[in-house]
């Protein structure tokens, strides 16, 4: 059976933490930033963890399992 290819777009969007969790950036930080409050933009800067229901799909895209 051939090797499973890694999805290129997923490779750029997700990182594996040392603990094994998958990190992602938050959405809504790319444009139309003038109407968003400074507090909201500041919170969008931090990365977060992929939700439990999406982990299986993301791992398949990254060819991890």
C-alpha positions as CSV (number, residue, x, y, z in Angstrom):
1,X,0.0,0.0,0.0
2,X,1.4,3.5,-0.9
3,X,2.4,6.0,1.7
4,X,-0.3,8.5,2.8
5,X,0.3,12.0,1.6
6,X,0.2,15.0,4.0
7,X,-2.4,17.6,3.1
8,X,-0.3,20.8,2.3
9,X,-2.9,23.3,3.6
10,X,-3.2,21.4,6.9
11,X,0.6,21.3,7.2
12,X,0.6,25.1,7.2
13,X,-2.3,25.5,9.6
14,X,-1.6,23.0,12.4
15,X,1.3,22.3,14.7
16,X,1.8,19.3,17.0
17,X,2.7,20.4,20.6
18,X,5.2,18.3,22.6
19,X,2.3,17.0,24.7
20,X,0.8,15.6,21.5
21,X,-2.1,18.1,21.3
22,X,-2.7,19.9,18.0
23,X,-2.5,23.6,18.0
24,X,-4.2,26.0,15.7
25,X,-4.6,29.8,15.2
26,X,-7.9,31.6,15.8
27,X,-10.1,32.8,13.0
28,X,-11.4,36.4,12.2
29,X,-7.9,38.1,12.5
30,X,-7.2,38.7,8.8
31,X,-9.2,41.7,7.7
32,X,-11.9,44.3,8.7
33,X,-10.0,44.9,12.0
34,X,-11.1,48.5,12.5
35,X,-14.5,47.6,13.9
36,X,-13.1,44.9,16.3
37,X,-12.0,46.0,19.7
38,X,-8.4,45.9,20.9
39,X,-9.3,43.3,23.5
40,X,-10.9,41.1,20.9
41,X,-7.9,41.4,18.5
42,X,-5.5,40.7,21.4
43,X,-7.3,37.5,22.3
44,X,-7.3,36.3,18.6
45,X,-3.5,36.5,18.6
46,X,-3.1,33.5,20.9
47,X,-3.2,30.0,19.5
48,X,-5.6,27.4,20.8
49,X,-6.1,23.7,20.8
50,X,-8.1,21.8,18.2
51,X,-11.4,20.6,19.6
52,X,-11.8,16.9,20.5
53,X,-14.4,16.2,17.7
54,X,-11.9,17.5,15.0
55,X,-8.7,15.8,16.2
56,X,-9.4,12.6,14.2
57,X,-10.0,14.5,10.9
58,X,-6.9,16.7,11.4
59,X,-4.7,13.7,12.2
60,X,-5.9,12.1,9.0
61,X,-5.0,15.3,7.0
62,X,-1.5,15.4,8.6
63,X,-1.1,11.6,7.9
64,X,-0.4,10.9,11.6
65,X,-2.5,7.8,12.1
